[in-house]
């Protein structure tokens, strides 16, 4: 959507592409020379807007993109993005022709998949690039043994006119923890697989990668030839446990705002919201804000939650409704006053990490939770360059 397209509600999110650019450059500069930077833009770029984030990351130094599912990769192609894209999750064999048509790289970890996918491909077209996934301890997707690897590589060899092994990778389950015992054990298994691959086939792919954000920033010795940077590209730390061990300065790109739609004064004993779980202790000024759990601002946000009004913290009171919630003010303020749920006002800030801690979850989840009907305004150099706005 162009800049002229507006939205008609008083709640919106903002994405600062300058922060994305800063983070990509800072992380890339911290990597060993020659390591390829994959910008992971799955889940609509962790709720930040996949197309604009992908373009910014590529301009800032990324040269590969990562997504979770084929649909996400196709959406990027439809937006005109031509960079290499790896689908990190499972793709049905029957859909492999789409990958061939749009030059998409797929993750593979099953010999039968290669056999089942082959009939859908054309020998007259470019081969489909594959990255082999090795399960070294994540327990999610991947080959569990060299025996399975042998079966898979045999199938690829039998269909060498259709497939090309471009990469091999694994995913560390505990890279965001201080204790590296499990990580090192996973790396040892991965090294064993690489040694087997080299000795059995006299071959190693161009792209070898283990590095998610935490690994890329903390364990340069495990960078190999590519790193997959997700959460840290958005200015968020992989975990509080390693927050001070990353070696780069990150800038949070996501913020969430609204405006007050109603202000009223309650008398002592007056209730607020469903169940009247909050009762005014005296004369109190209460504001209504048009955001609720249908927007991804879940009811648990009322448990100690705060927002910023005129640079001061205002507690969320009563139960969060589907479309609205209430906050306690220090005094009367005008309707239309800006409210910041995530971000900065004046000298105070409510970060994504603050919200995650309050909800007992991880920062990854917070921007992903914000729903489709919250307009997302994307800014660069202080100018709005894109608006994602949909309610259907």
Buried (B, 14 or more C-beta within 10 A) or exposed (E): EEEEEEBEBBBBBBBBBBBBBBBBBBBBEBBEEEBBBBBBBBBBBBBBBBBBBBBBBBEBBBBBBBBBBBEBBBBBBEEEBEBBBBBBBBBEBEBBBBBBBBBBBBBBBBBEBBBBBBEBBEEEEEBBBBBBBBBBBBEEBBBEEBEBBBBBBEBBEEBEEBBBBBBBBBBBBBBBBEEBEBBBEBBEBBEEBBEBBEEEEEEBBEBBBBBBBBBBBBBBEBBBBBBBBBBBBBBBBBBEEBEEBBEBEBBBBBBBBBBBBEBEEBEEEBEBBEEEEBBBEEEBBBBBBBBBBBBBBBBBBBEEBBBBBBEEEBBBBBBBBEBBBBBBBEEEBEEEBEBBBBBBBEEEBBBBBBBBBBBEBBBBBBBBBBBBBBBBBBBBEEEEBBBBBEEE
